Amino acid sequence: MTRPALGTPRRTLQMVLLAAALAGTKAAAAPPSRPHVDPQLGPFVLAQIQRAAERLERAPCSLVLGDFVDPETGRPLSEKLAATGTTPAGYLGSLTYLPGSLDGVCRDTTIGAYTSPGSQIVYVCPRRFQRWQASKEQNLPAAILIHEALHTLGLGENPPTTEEITARVAARCGR
């Protein structure tokens, strides 16, 4: 049996149907982008980003995006993320993770990471993450990264307080 030539109506119809089917599943099938993680942060930070992304892909953790609103629009952060056309994991993969300043914010030993509302950069406090890696609190860094992702989507603080945000993330996503 010979194959139809590319220009035949049957072959053209097959190509159009295949393209339409692929277009409908392309967004769902596309793997999340790999985050830019400064090499100084090491593999533990990348593993925690991946852990956070996996948590955000499942309920009840994904519901945390609806628990907070964008102060500029009053809309839930889940709607703001949906408008980007990406998944929570894909969104985390689109962020940049850099070492935080050891003589600035990271000097405070209670802070693991920080960012500014709307920024696409999350600063990670290396010493804090190193302590978590060596401790039994290896789940806390993923919760902290989810907390910071909420800020990158526009969430401010005070209100809600940093403690309220982290408590909500921990309740939905685990600590």
Secondary structure as UniProt FT lines:
FT   TURN            6..7
FT   HELIX           9..29
FT   STRAND          36..37
FT   HELIX           39..41
FT   HELIX           42..56
FT   TURN            59..60
FT   HELIX           61..63
FT   HELIX           64..67
FT   TURN            71..73
FT   HELIX           77..84
FT   HELIX           88..94
FT   STRAND          96..99
FT   TURN            102..104
FT   HELIX           105..107
FT   TURN            109..110
FT   STRAND          113..114
FT   TURN            117..118
FT   STRAND          121..124
FT   HELIX           126..134
FT   TURN            138..139
FT   HELIX           140..152
FT   TURN            153..154
FT   HELIX           162..173
//
